[in-house]
Amino acid sequence: MNPNLEFHKQKLAEILERDKRGELKTYSKEEFEALQKKHDQELLEKYANNKKVSGQ
């Protein structure tokens, strides 16, 4: 079996279970875009720091 497929099936099962329990948070489009922008910025900073550490 494809390990990637199994991983995503497990994650989907976890999400559906959390939804059943009412634990999922929903976001407005603006909230989602702000979170996505913050996450992207954190990844860019992490990547830049990794390049500095590796001496590239």
DSSP file (Angstrom, degrees, kcal/mol; ACC not computed):
  #  RESIDUE AA STRUCTURE BP1 BP2  ACC     N-H-->O    O-->H-N    N-H-->O    O-->H-N    TCO  KAPPA ALPHA  PHI   PSI    X-CA   Y-CA   Z-CA
    1    1 A M              0   0    0      0, 0.0     3,-0.0     0, 0.0     0, 0.0   0.000 360.0 360.0 360.0 148.1    0.0    0.0    0.0
    2    2 A N     >  -     0   0    0      1,-0.2     4,-2.2     2,-0.0     5,-0.2  -0.564 360.0-151.4 -71.2 118.6    1.2    3.5   -0.7
    3    3 A P  H  > S+     0   0    0      0, 0.0     4,-2.3     0, 0.0    -1,-0.2   0.848  96.2  54.8 -62.8 -32.9    2.5    5.1    2.6
    4    4 A N  H  > S+     0   0    0      2,-0.2     4,-2.1     1,-0.2     5,-0.2   0.916 108.5  48.1 -65.3 -42.5    1.5    8.6    1.4
    5    5 A L  H  > S+     0   0    0      1,-0.2     4,-2.4     2,-0.2    -1,-0.2   0.910 110.9  50.9 -63.4 -42.7   -2.0    7.5    0.8
    6    6 A E  H  X S+     0   0    0     -4,-2.2     4,-2.3     1,-0.2    -2,-0.2   0.902 108.4  52.5 -62.2 -41.5   -2.2    5.8    4.2
    7    7 A F  H  X S+     0   0    0     -4,-2.3     4,-2.4     1,-0.2    -1,-0.2   0.935 112.2  44.7 -58.9 -47.7   -0.9    9.0    5.9
    8    8 A H  H  X S+     0   0    0     -4,-2.1     4,-2.4     1,-0.2    -1,-0.2   0.847 110.9  53.3 -70.0 -33.6   -3.6   11.1    4.2
    9    9 A K  H  X S+     0   0    0     -4,-2.4     4,-2.2     2,-0.2    -1,-0.2   0.910 110.7  48.0 -64.4 -40.8   -6.3    8.5    5.0
   10   10 A Q  H  X S+     0   0    0     -4,-2.3     4,-2.2     2,-0.2    -2,-0.2   0.917 111.7  49.1 -65.5 -43.9   -5.3    8.6    8.7
   11   11 A K  H  X S+     0   0    0     -4,-2.4     4,-2.4     1,-0.2    -2,-0.2   0.908 111.0  50.1 -62.7 -41.9   -5.3   12.5    8.7
   12   12 A L  H  X S+     0   0    0     -4,-2.4     4,-2.7     1,-0.2     5,-0.2   0.911 109.3  51.5 -62.6 -42.2   -8.7   12.6    7.1
   13   13 A A  H  X S+     0   0    0     -4,-2.2     4,-2.1     1,-0.2    -1,-0.2   0.904 110.4  49.2 -61.2 -41.2  -10.0   10.1    9.7
   14   14 A E  H  X S+     0   0    0     -4,-2.2     4,-2.4     2,-0.2    -2,-0.2   0.913 111.6  48.8 -64.1 -42.9   -8.6   12.3   12.5
   15   15 A I  H  X S+     0   0    0     -4,-2.4     4,-2.3     1,-0.2    -2,-0.2   0.925 111.7  48.6 -63.6 -45.0  -10.2   15.4   11.0
   16   16 A L  H  X S+     0   0    0     -4,-2.7     4,-2.1     1,-0.2    -1,-0.2   0.881 111.3  50.4 -64.0 -37.5  -13.6   13.7   10.6
   17   17 A E  H  X S+     0   0    0     -4,-2.1     4,-1.7    -5,-0.2    -1,-0.2   0.917 110.8  48.5 -66.3 -43.1  -13.4   12.5   14.2
   18   18 A R  H  <>S+     0   0    0     -4,-2.4     5,-2.9     1,-0.2     6,-0.5   0.875 109.8  53.3 -63.5 -36.6  -12.6   16.0   15.5
   19   19 A D  H ><5S+     0   0    0     -4,-2.3     3,-1.2     1,-0.2    -1,-0.2   0.915 106.0  52.7 -64.2 -42.7  -15.5   17.3   13.4
   20   20 A K  H 3<5S+     0   0    0     -4,-2.1    -1,-0.2     1,-0.3    -2,-0.2   0.879 110.2  48.0 -59.2 -38.4  -17.9   14.8   15.0
   21   21 A R  T 3<5S-     0   0    0     -4,-1.7    -1,-0.3    -5,-0.1    -2,-0.2   0.514 115.6-117.6 -81.7  -4.4  -16.8   16.0   18.5
   22   22 A G  T < 5S+     0   0    0     -3,-1.2    -3,-0.2    -4,-0.4    -2,-0.1   0.760  78.0 125.5  76.0  25.5  -17.2   19.6   17.4
   23   23 A E      < +     0   0    0     -5,-2.9     2,-0.2    -6,-0.1    -4,-0.2   0.514  37.8 104.0 -95.6  -5.8  -13.5   20.4   17.9
   24   24 A L        -     0   0    0     -6,-0.5     2,-0.4    -5,-0.1    -9,-0.0  -0.558  60.7-144.4 -80.5 141.0  -12.8   21.9   14.5
   25   25 A K        -     0   0    0     -2,-0.2     2,-0.4     2,-0.0    -2,-0.1  -0.855   9.1-148.1-101.4 137.5  -12.5   25.6   14.1
   26   26 A T        -     0   0    0     -2,-0.4     2,-0.4     6,-0.0     0, 0.0  -0.816  11.7-153.2-103.2 148.8  -13.8   27.3   11.0
   27   27 A Y        -     0   0    0     -2,-0.4     2,-0.1     4,-0.0    -2,-0.0  -0.895  14.2-122.2-120.5 147.2  -12.1   30.4    9.6
   28   28 A S     >  -     0   0    0     -2,-0.4     4,-2.7     1,-0.1     5,-0.2  -0.383  40.1-102.6 -73.6 166.2  -13.4   33.3    7.5
   29   29 A K  H  > S+     0   0    0      1,-0.2     4,-2.5     2,-0.2     5,-0.2   0.902 124.4  49.6 -58.1 -41.3  -11.6   33.8    4.2
   30   30 A E  H  > S+     0   0    0      2,-0.2     4,-2.2     1,-0.2    -1,-0.2   0.909 110.9  48.4 -66.7 -42.8   -9.7   36.8    5.7
   31   31 A E  H  > S+     0   0    0      2,-0.2     4,-2.5     1,-0.2    -2,-0.2   0.926 112.9  48.8 -62.4 -44.4   -8.7   34.8    8.8
   32   32 A F  H  X S+     0   0    0     -4,-2.7     4,-2.8     1,-0.2    -2,-0.2   0.930 111.3  48.8 -61.9 -46.1   -7.5   31.9    6.6
   33   33 A E  H  X S+     0   0    0     -4,-2.5     4,-2.5    -5,-0.2    -1,-0.2   0.878 111.2  50.6 -63.1 -37.6   -5.5   34.2    4.3
   34   34 A A  H  X S+     0   0    0     -4,-2.2     4,-2.4     2,-0.2    -1,-0.2   0.923 112.6  46.1 -65.8 -44.0   -3.9   35.9    7.3
   35   35 A L  H  X S+     0   0    0     -4,-2.5     4,-2.6     2,-0.2    -2,-0.2   0.902 112.9  50.2 -63.9 -40.9   -2.9   32.6    8.8
   36   36 A Q  H  X S+     0   0    0     -4,-2.8     4,-2.7     2,-0.2    -2,-0.2   0.917 110.6  49.1 -64.4 -43.0   -1.6   31.3    5.5
   37   37 A K  H  X S+     0   0    0     -4,-2.5     4,-2.4     2,-0.2    -2,-0.2   0.916 111.9  49.2 -62.4 -43.7    0.5   34.5    5.0
   38   38 A K  H  X S+     0   0    0     -4,-2.4     4,-2.3     2,-0.2    -2,-0.2   0.923 112.4  47.9 -61.3 -44.9    1.9   34.1    8.5
   39   39 A H  H  X S+     0   0    0     -4,-2.6     4,-2.3     1,-0.2    -2,-0.2   0.918 111.2  50.2 -62.9 -44.5    2.8   30.5    7.9
   40   40 A D  H  X S+     0   0    0     -4,-2.7     4,-2.3     1,-0.2    -1,-0.2   0.902 110.4  50.2 -60.8 -41.6    4.4   31.3    4.5
   41   41 A Q  H  X S+     0   0    0     -4,-2.4     4,-2.4     1,-0.2    -1,-0.2   0.904 109.2  51.3 -64.2 -41.4    6.5   34.1    6.1
   42   42 A E  H  X S+     0   0    0     -4,-2.3     4,-2.5     1,-0.2    -1,-0.2   0.898 110.3  49.3 -62.3 -40.3    7.6   31.7    8.9
   43   43 A L  H  X S+     0   0    0     -4,-2.3     4,-2.8     2,-0.2    -2,-0.2   0.911 110.2  50.5 -65.5 -41.3    8.7   29.1    6.2
   44   44 A L  H  X S+     0   0    0     -4,-2.3     4,-2.4     2,-0.2    -2,-0.2   0.914 112.5  46.9 -62.0 -42.3   10.6   31.8    4.3
   45   45 A E  H  X S+     0   0    0     -4,-2.4     4,-2.5     2,-0.2    -2,-0.2   0.909 112.5  49.4 -65.8 -41.9   12.4   32.9    7.4
   46   46 A K  H  X S+     0   0    0     -4,-2.5     4,-2.3     2,-0.2    -2,-0.2   0.923 112.1  48.4 -62.7 -44.3   13.2   29.3    8.4
   47   47 A Y  H  X S+     0   0    0     -4,-2.8     4,-2.1     2,-0.2    -2,-0.2   0.913 111.5  49.8 -62.9 -42.6   14.5   28.5    4.9
   48   48 A A  H  X S+     0   0    0     -4,-2.4     4,-1.9     1,-0.2    -2,-0.2   0.906 111.5  49.0 -63.1 -41.8   16.7   31.7    5.0
   49   49 A N  H  X S+     0   0    0     -4,-2.5     4,-2.3     1,-0.2    -1,-0.2   0.883 109.5  52.2 -65.6 -37.7   18.1   30.7    8.4
   50   50 A N  H  X S+     0   0    0     -4,-2.3     4,-2.1     1,-0.2    -1,-0.2   0.875 108.2  51.0 -65.9 -37.2   18.9   27.2    7.2
   51   51 A K  H  X>S+     0   0    0     -4,-2.1     5,-2.1     2,-0.2     4,-0.6   0.897 110.3  49.7 -66.2 -39.1   20.7   28.6    4.2
   52   52 A K  H ><5S+     0   0    0     -4,-1.9     3,-0.7     1,-0.2    -2,-0.2   0.920 111.6  48.6 -64.1 -43.8   22.8   30.9    6.5
   53   53 A V  H 3<5S+     0   0    0     -4,-2.3    -2,-0.2     1,-0.2    -1,-0.2   0.885 111.0  49.2 -64.5 -40.4   23.6   27.9    8.8
   54   54 A S  H 3<5S-     0   0    0     -4,-2.1    -1,-0.2    -5,-0.2    -2,-0.2   0.563 113.1-120.2 -79.6  -6.5   24.7   25.7    5.9
   55   55 A G  T <<5       0   0    0     -3,-0.7    -3,-0.2    -4,-0.6    -2,-0.1   0.698 360.0 360.0  80.1  19.6   26.9   28.5    4.5
   56   56 A Q      <       0   0    0     -5,-2.1    -4,-0.2    -6,-0.2    -5,-0.1   0.473 360.0 360.0 -86.4 360.0   25.2   28.8    1.2
